[in-house]
């Protein structure tokens, strides 16, 4: 099973977008899946603020685990991950139109009206599910050949 399918299954099983993406990759990156879902929980629904999409933040965590080395504690060591985050963000924006949860969904799920709209229009099952798949497909392409992710 590829990571996009695995993440989609997790998402449809009740995991949040951020959790589904990170949990799909966690074991291959040496992170316990239970720990991964706890780490990623605050990033769901744009950090519960409607900001950066949780699927994208889950992907950013995956990039950090996959690409950072022990030198990431210094500015020069973070240069490679910064470039990867920028690349991911550009590619995700191309597919989703935005990095912002509110923009992607077309409503603000922090409000009762926005949550009602998202539920009535099935946005979590459609739009959010697509964002999870898109995030994983971009990651798969970016991480192809990385020994840590296979």
C-alpha positions as semicolon CSV with decimal commas, in nm:
position;residue;x (nm);y (nm);z (nm)
1;X;0,000;0,000;0,000
2;X;0,138;0,341;-0,092
3;X;0,155;0,624;0,162
4;X;-0,128;0,825;0,000
5;X;-0,363;0,527;0,031
6;X;-0,246;0,452;0,383
7;X;-0,294;0,815;0,490
8;X;-0,638;0,827;0,325
9;X;-0,740;0,511;0,510
10;X;-0,624;0,664;0,839
11;X;-0,806;0,989;0,763
12;X;-1,130;0,810;0,675
13;X;-1,086;0,604;0,991
14;X;-1,102;0,914;1,209
15;X;-0,749;1,053;1,215
16;X;-0,713;1,425;1,153
17;X;-0,543;1,537;0,831
18;X;-0,212;1,617;1,004
19;X;-0,219;1,289;1,195
20;X;-0,295;1,079;0,888
21;X;-0,003;1,218;0,690
22;X;0,256;1,192;0,968
23;X;0,134;0,852;1,088
24;X;0,157;0,703;0,739
25;X;0,529;0,783;0,728
26;X;0,622;0,758;1,096
27;X;0,729;0,393;1,120
28;X;0,959;0,417;0,816
29;X;1,118;0,725;0,973
30;X;1,178;0,569;1,313
31;X;0,889;0,740;1,490
32;X;0,631;0,538;1,681
33;X;0,290;0,584;1,515
34;X;0,120;0,650;1,852
35;X;0,371;0,925;1,928
36;X;0,325;1,064;1,577
37;X;-0,052;1,104;1,617
38;X;-0,005;1,285;1,949
39;X;0,255;1,518;1,798
40;X;0,037;1,594;1,496
41;X;-0,295;1,639;1,682
42;X;-0,255;2,015;1,744
43;X;-0,199;2,080;1,372
44;X;-0,539;1,955;1,253
45;X;-0,777;2,204;1,090
46;X;-0,501;2,455;1,037
47;X;-0,378;2,431;1,396
48;X;-0,744;2,456;1,499
49;X;-0,725;2,815;1,377
50;X;-0,802;2,764;1,008
51;X;-0,443;2,854;0,920
52;X;-0,195;2,627;0,740
53;X;-0,366;2,307;0,623
54;X;-0,304;2,014;0,856
55;X;-0,214;1,785;0,567
56;X;0,062;2,030;0,476
57;X;0,190;2,061;0,833
58;X;0,193;1,683;0,860
59;X;0,400;1,678;0,542
60;X;0,639;1,939;0,682
61;X;0,696;1,713;0,984
62;X;0,765;1,421;0,749
63;X;1,017;1,631;0,556
64;X;1,193;1,720;0,879
65;X;1,215;1,358;0,988
66;X;1,324;1,237;0,645
67;X;1,570;1,508;0,546
68;X;1,714;1,668;0,857
69;X;2,040;1,545;0,998
70;X;2,209;1,620;1,329
71;X;2,328;1,953;1,186
72;X;1,972;2,088;1,171
73;X;2,033;2,256;1,505
74;X;2,233;2,528;1,327
75;X;2,117;2,771;1,061
76;X;2,334;2,627;0,784
77;X;2,205;2,278;0,860
78;X;1,845;2,392;0,816
79;X;1,901;2,532;0,467
80;X;1,817;2,205;0,290
81;X;1,493;2,156;0,483
82;X;1,393;2,517;0,420
83;X;1,430;2,462;0,047
84;X;1,225;2,141;0,068
85;X;0,948;2,310;0,266
86;X;0,936;2,589;0,008
87;X;0,917;2,338;-0,276
88;X;0,645;2,138;-0,103
89;X;0,443;2,453;-0,028
90;X;0,460;2,570;-0,390
91;X;0,353;2,232;-0,521
92;X;0,073;2,198;-0,264
93;X;-0,055;2,548;-0,349
94;X;-0,062;2,453;-0,718
95;X;-0,292;2,162;-0,638
96;X;-0,506;2,315;-0,363
97;X;-0,501;2,683;-0,452
98;X;-0,370;2,776;-0,108
99;X;-0,191;2,653;0,201
100;X;-0,466;2,794;0,423
101;X;-0,732;2,563;0,562
102;X;-1,003;2,832;0,541
103;X;-0,913;2,909;0,180
104;X;-0,899;2,544;0,077
105;X;-1,233;2,464;0,240
106;X;-1,401;2,791;0,149
107;X;-1,530;2,828;0,503
108;X;-1,402;2,880;0,855
109;X;-1,457;2,562;1,056
110;X;-1,391;2,752;1,379
111;X;-1,737;2,904;1,350
112;X;-2,064;2,715;1,391
113;X;-2,173;2,833;1,046
114;X;-1,848;2,724;0,885
115;X;-1,856;2,384;1,055
116;X;-2,218;2,337;0,950
117;X;-2,130;2,423;0,590
118;X;-1,829;2,189;0,588
119;X;-2,039;1,902;0,720
120;X;-2,341;1,963;0,497
121;X;-2,125;1,990;0,186
122;X;-1,910;1,692;0,280
123;X;-1,590;1,898;0,265
124;X;-1,399;1,678;0,509
125;X;-1,466;1,367;0,299
126;X;-1,389;1,542;-0,029
127;X;-1,168;1,847;0,003
128;X;-0,972;1,740;0,311
129;X;-0,933;1,386;0,181
130;X;-0,793;1,527;-0,144
131;X;-0,550;1,746;0,053
132;X;-0,423;1,442;0,243
133;X;-0,371;1,252;-0,083
134;X;-0,207;1,549;-0,253
135;X;0,031;1,599;0,039
136;X;0,139;1,234;0,027
137;X;0,175;1,227;-0,350
138;X;0,400;1,533;-0,337
139;X;0,600;1,378;-0,053
140;X;0,637;1,050;-0,242
141;X;0,781;1,238;-0,537
142;X;1,009;1,454;-0,324
143;X;1,134;1,165;-0,112
144;X;1,177;0,914;-0,393
145;X;1,510;0,742;-0,342
146;X;1,543;0,851;0,020
147;X;1,647;0,541;0,212
148;X;1,474;0,668;0,527
149;X;1,127;0,660;0,368
150;X;1,117;0,322;0,200
